[in-house]
Amino acid sequence: MTETKTESARWSDRARRVIPGGINSGHRQGPGLDSLVVAAAAGSTFTDISGRNYTDYHAAFGPLLLGHNDADVNRAFQRAMGSLDLAGVAVTPAEVELAERLVELVPSFERVILTVTGSEATSHSVRLARAATGRRYILKFQGCYHGWNDYLAMNLMTPRERLGQKDPLSAGVLDEVLEATLVVPFNDLPVLERVLDEKAGQVAAVILEPIQHNVGAVLPADGFLAGVRDLCTKHGAILIFDEIITGFRHSLGGFQSLAGVVPDLTVMGKAMANGYPISVVGGRAGLMDQFSTVRGGGAFVAGTFNGHPALAAAALETIRKIETEPVHEHIFRLGERARKGLREVFAHLEVPAVVSGFGSVFVTYFLEATEIRRYEDLIANDAELFEGYRQESMQHGIFELPMNLKRSHISYAHTDADIDRLVEATAASVMSVLARRGVQASR
Ligand SMILES: Cc1ncc(COP(=O)(O)O)c(C=O)c1O
């Protein structure tokens, strides 16, 4: 045991010597994770370097819809690589086939450009909106995340004292860039309307996650998405749905196909190829044809790995599996089982909690409320309990990211028994955190 501990510490030390902070993405740290080194993954689990197994509900922030290392997707990728790795010129059949399938599946897609990461896709969508409208402002919602690019990376988990102000996620962003992004609260059509009126004729795009999954699961209120659609149409602003998380995970047609609201542009990524890096920006032909892939198109778009044929093959296989197997039926049913089980546990323990989610996504906020409508409502979340129970759950072999407000994901590889163990372990973990605080939960 001591030896294996030493091994993970050794890898973490090596990482810290050559990688700033020892991790390659700013979202990968959290209390209790300092010496976690992940060595393998399969199905619903991952294994750390010391051989300890965890049932994984983090799912790398969402891509692993079918489960880790899906054999069919891997085979499709390898088969494709065996015949064609990358051409970097013209087009390949797999790209065309994937683009055709996406246009069939997603209501807002008439044309698509295949990219690699979510941040690229959102960057391109915003640039296209500015190019097409000739306007300056981008409007986003407090609590939404759209990637690392300068003009969107702000106002995610804003502390109470900075609410209502610009809250960039990064240093090094120009003031004029921050100034050109407007931030409004989610689920508040009157405020959105007021800001669009104030900046009449100047807002290029309104971008949103149709469900605010970057702060757990804040659902759109009835009529909110349709109301945003109407206001964008009225003001000539491009409506961009960021479906990087919701696309594929909630439906092959994205959340828009469930909500019945058609944006002008949509981006998807994460679950699109079950863990292989591919993303897409798509939308109305008249808009998309303003990308520089069309001769004379004004909005420059490029990428060495765009439309990678093996990634496209992985995405096509992911679509095939979702279409031919009861993937959504299974993960939605387990999602409901998890939410119901968790609600019962917290009611029984008399722990104030709101269990939220949609489909395969779930999250428990520790606060007293009957309804969560926007990020501002989540400031009251007991972050210490949220992160604390998740650290404790690791002792039970359950992994949910110990980072405030982060959602958890269920995959096709999870079972009913997994969910029952999750609920039990969560109850035990919450009780031990409360016991450390000297609070007796009733059981
Ligand atoms: C809604 C949303 N948009 C965009 C992004 C950025 O995607 P990527 O990390 O692939 O650049 C993310 C990443 O978490 C996201 O959740």
The ligand as an ORCA input file, in Angstrom:
! r2SCAN-3c Opt
* xyz 0 1
  C     -20.799     24.312    -22.734
  C     -19.350     24.275    -23.096
  N     -18.926     24.980    -24.150
  C     -17.629     24.955    -24.540
  C     -16.713     24.232    -23.849
  C     -15.277     24.203    -24.290
  O     -14.981     22.968    -24.823
  P     -13.455     22.439    -24.863
  O     -13.033     22.224    -23.450
  O     -13.541     21.168    -25.670
  O     -12.651     23.488    -25.547
  C     -17.101     23.490    -22.741
  C     -16.121     22.709    -21.969
  O     -16.349     22.271    -20.876
  C     -18.464     23.526    -22.339
  O     -18.892     22.842    -21.277
*
